[in-house]
Amino acid sequence: MDLSTINPVLLIASLMVAATPIMLAAIGELVVEKAGVLNLGVEGMMIIGAICGFAIAVETGSPLLGFVAAAVAGAVLSLLFAFLTQILLANQVASGLALTLFGLGLSALIGQSYAGIKPPPTPKIDIPLLSDIPILGPILFGHDLMVYFAILLIAAVWAVLKYTRLGLILRAVGENHDAAHALGYKVVRIRILAIMFGGACAGLGGAYLSLIRVPQWTEGMTAGAGWIALAIVVFASWKPWRVMLGAYLFGGVTVLQFNLQAAGVNIPVQYLAMSPYLVTILVLVIMSSSKARSAMNAPAALGRIFHATH
Amino acid sequence: MTDRLLTIDGLTKAYPGVVANDHVSFGIDAGEVHALLGENGAGKSTLVKMIYGLVRPDAGAMTLMGDSFAPPEPRAARAAGVAMVFQHFSLFEALSVAENISLGMENPPKHGELSARITKVSHDYGLPLDPERLIGELSAGERQRVEIIRCLLQDPKLLIMDEPTSVLTPQEVEVLFQTLRKLSSEGTAILYISHKLEEIRDICDSATILRHGVVVDTCNPREKSARELAEMMVGSALLQPQRDAGEFGEVVLEVKELYVPATTQFGTSLKSVNMAVRAGEILGIGGVAGNGQDELLAALSGETPSAEQTVTFEGRPIGHLGPNARRELGILAAPEERLGHAAAPDMSLTENALLTAAIRENLVSNGFVNWAKARTFAKKVIADFDVRTPGAHTAARALSGGNLQKFVIGREVLQNPRVLVVNQPTWGVDASAAAAIRQALMDLAGKGAAVVVISQDLDELMEVSDNFCALNEGHLTRPRPTKGLTVEEIGLMLGGMEEEQEVAHA
C-alpha cells in the first residue's frame, strides 16, 4: 500500500468530474420536487439521455449537439411521466419506477449498435494563464464546459427559487396546490414544465457519463446514479447549494475509493466500491433524524395528486 | 340604483346530479355588507366561486359597475376589483407573509416596497402583521389577517368573505368587524358568508337566503331574530337543543399533570394539564385552533400514550393504554379532521363504522368480520343521525362535510360510550344539523356519560357545556361553571389571563 501515489490535486479535479452527472440530475429533480412532484424516474431519464446524447454525438461528430439531444430526449421521456401523473392522475411512485424500467430497456434497444465505439472528444477549456496556476489551475480551470455549466445551473436555480416570481410560484405550487389553484395559478401546467426541466437535466447528466466521464456506451451504464441524485435532493433538504455539496461528497468518495484501490489498500475491492452508497445511506439517516429541519424544507404537497374540483 | 355595484341575474350552475345554483339573482350596492345565508350544500360556495371566476356559470349574467362581468379566471376577477378571503386552502405555510401576499397580487411591487405597504396597510386597518414571518408560525387570527391584507392591497370594490370568523376569538372577531365597518364606510362592498347568525345580524345590511340553490328570500337581518333567520334557511321550524341539568355522578375520567409534545411541527405541546369529568357532565374546552386541541384529544383517546398514572378512568390508571384498549373500557373519541383522521376517505361508511366500533359492537369474531352486523350498525348511524347519503356502501369522501360529521359523531354516540371526547363536533355543519349533533351530545350526558367537547365555537360551548375551561398555548385553565360566564371573562380565559381574573375576583 502506498498512499503517496494519491495526488490530492488530481483527486479534487477528478472529484468535480465524477460529481457533475449526479449534480445535473439532482438539481433537475430538486426543481421537480419543489413543484410538489416526486419523479422516481431519474435513472431512466439519465440513461435515455446517455444513449441519445451518445448516438447523436457519434452520428454528427458534435458533442454539443449530443448534449442538446440528450436534454431533449430526457424531457420527452419525462413528458410520459407528466402525462401519467398530471393528466391521468396516476400514482407518482409507481409511474416513476415504471419510467426507470422503461428507460433502461429502451436505452438498451437504441444502444445495440453503439457498444464499443468511442464518442467524439469534448474539448476541455484551456485558459492559458489561469490553468497554469499551480494547484488551483488544474482544480478550477482545467475542465470541460459541462462542469462549469452544472455549477452555473445550481446558481441559476438557487437565484430563481429565491429571488424571482417564477420561483415563488413554483414553491407555492409545491407547498399547497389547492391554494395555488384557488389563486388562479395553473398548477398542472407549472408542474409539467418543472417535470420537463427535471427530465432535461437528467438527460444532460446521463450524456455527461457516456460522452465525457466514461466515455463510451454500455448497457445500464448509469449504475444507480439516478437513485443517488434522488437521495442527494433529500440530503440537501431541497436547497440548491447543498445539492452541489452532496454531489461533491458522493463524487469525492467515489474517486477516493478508486484511488485507494489503485494504491493497493488492503481492503476487498467490494467494500471500497460500496462505500459511496454506504456514505449516502449514512448521511440520509443523519439528515432525517433531525425531523423538524428536513420537514421544514420538504415541499408540503410532495407526491400528492392534484385534482381540481371545479 | 345609482350606486349598484354588482348585479347577478339568473346565474345557474349544474353539476352531475345536482343543480347547485338555479337562476340566482340579487344585487349588491357599493359600501353594502351583504350576507349570503344557507345550509351546507345550499349553493353559497358555488355562487361566490362564480363571482370570483373559479367556476363558470352555465347560464345567467353578472354586471359589475355597469359593465358586463364574466371572469374566466380569478385573475380577471381580481383585476376587475373582486377579492376573496377563503375559508381555508389559501395560504402557504412554509412561505413568509410577504410572499403569500405577493402570490395573490397581479403586479406585485418589489419585495422591500411590498413589505412597507403591508406594514402600513395592516396598521391603518388595525391588523398589525410582520411581513417576514412564516405563515406556519402564525395563529389562525393572524393568518386571516394575511388573507385580508392580501385583498386590501388591491383596493377591491367587492370583498367576498367565506366563513371568516369560524376560527377567531371574540376579541379577534371584534377587530375584524371594525375593519369591515371601516371598509364599508370607504365604499367597499362586502359579501359575507357565515353560519353564525348573530354576527350577521351585527354586521350585515341585507341578506339573501339560498335553499337548495334557489333564492328563497331576502331580508334585512337586523329586523329578524337569529332564530327567524335560521328558520328561513332551513325552511321549517328549528328545534333548540335542550336538556335538564341533572346531578353529576362520580369522576369518570381524570387527567393529572399531563405533558404531551406537539404532534406536528406547527402544533403545541401540552403543559401540565389537569382536568376531571364526572358522569353526566359536559365539559367544554374552548380555545383558538392550534393551542393544543389535537394533542389533548390524542392524549385522551389513547393515540398518544402517556405515563400510566396521568390518565385515570374510574380510578384505574390507563395512560399507557392505546385507543382500542380504551374503546373497550368505553372511552371513545371523534377527532376534528374528518377525512383522514376520523374517517378513512376512500373506505365505505360500513368499513368506517367497523374501524372504531368493532370492539364495542362485537363486529369481529375470531378474527373474521361480521359484515352483516357492521352494515346494520352503519345503517343505524345513518338513520338515527339523518346522514344524507345513497347508502352505507358510499365512500366517506363522497359525503359533504356536514353529513360526514354527523356520521362520525353518530358512530361514537351509538356505541354507548362511558366517556366521549369530541373536537369541533359541528365544524362546517349547518344550523339544523349542528342542533341535532348538540342534542345527541346532551342526551348522551343525560344518560350518564361523561362528555368532553373541544370546540372553537364559543356559542356552542355556552349552549352544551356545564363547565368551561380554556386551552391556551398548551395550558388548560381551571373549569368554571358555564352559567353566568360573560363574553369578556371567556375572552380573558382564552387569552390565558386566568390568574389576573382570580385576583380581581378575590
Contacts between the chains, C-beta under 8 A, distances in Angstrom:
chain1	res1	chain2	res2	distance
A	165	B	102	7.5
A	165	B	108	7.2
A	168	B	95	7.5
A	168	B	99	5.8
A	168	B	102	6.5
A	168	B	103	6.4
A	169	B	103	6.9
A	171	B	92	7.6
A	171	B	94	7.7
A	171	B	95	6.6
A	172	B	92	5.2
A	172	B	95	6.6
A	172	B	99	7.8
A	172	B	103	5.3
A	175	B	92	4.3
A	175	B	93	6.9
A	175	B	94	5.3
A	175	B	95	6.4
A	176	B	89	7.0
A	176	B	90	8.0
A	176	B	91	7.4
A	176	B	92	5.1
A	176	B	93	7.3
A	178	B	89	4.3
A	178	B	90	8.0
A	179	B	86	7.9
A	179	B	89	5.1
A	179	B	90	4.4
A	179	B	91	6.3
A	179	B	92	6.2
A	180	B	92	7.9
A	180	B	103	7.6
A	182	B	54	6.8
A	182	B	74	7.3
A	182	B	86	6.1
A	182	B	89	5.8
A	182	B	90	5.1
A	183	B	74	6.4
A	183	B	90	6.7
A	183	B	103	5.9
A	183	B	104	5.5
A	184	B	53	7.4
A	184	B	54	8.0
A	184	B	73	5.1
A	184	B	74	3.6
A	184	B	75	4.7
A	184	B	78	7.7
A	185	B	103	7.8
A	292	B	265	5.8
A	295	B	265	5.6
A	296	B	94	7.0
A	296	B	265	6.9
A	297	B	94	7.7
A	299	B	94	7.8
A	300	B	93	6.6
A	300	B	94	6.5
A	310	B	49	6.5
A	310	B	54	5.4
A	310	B	55	4.9
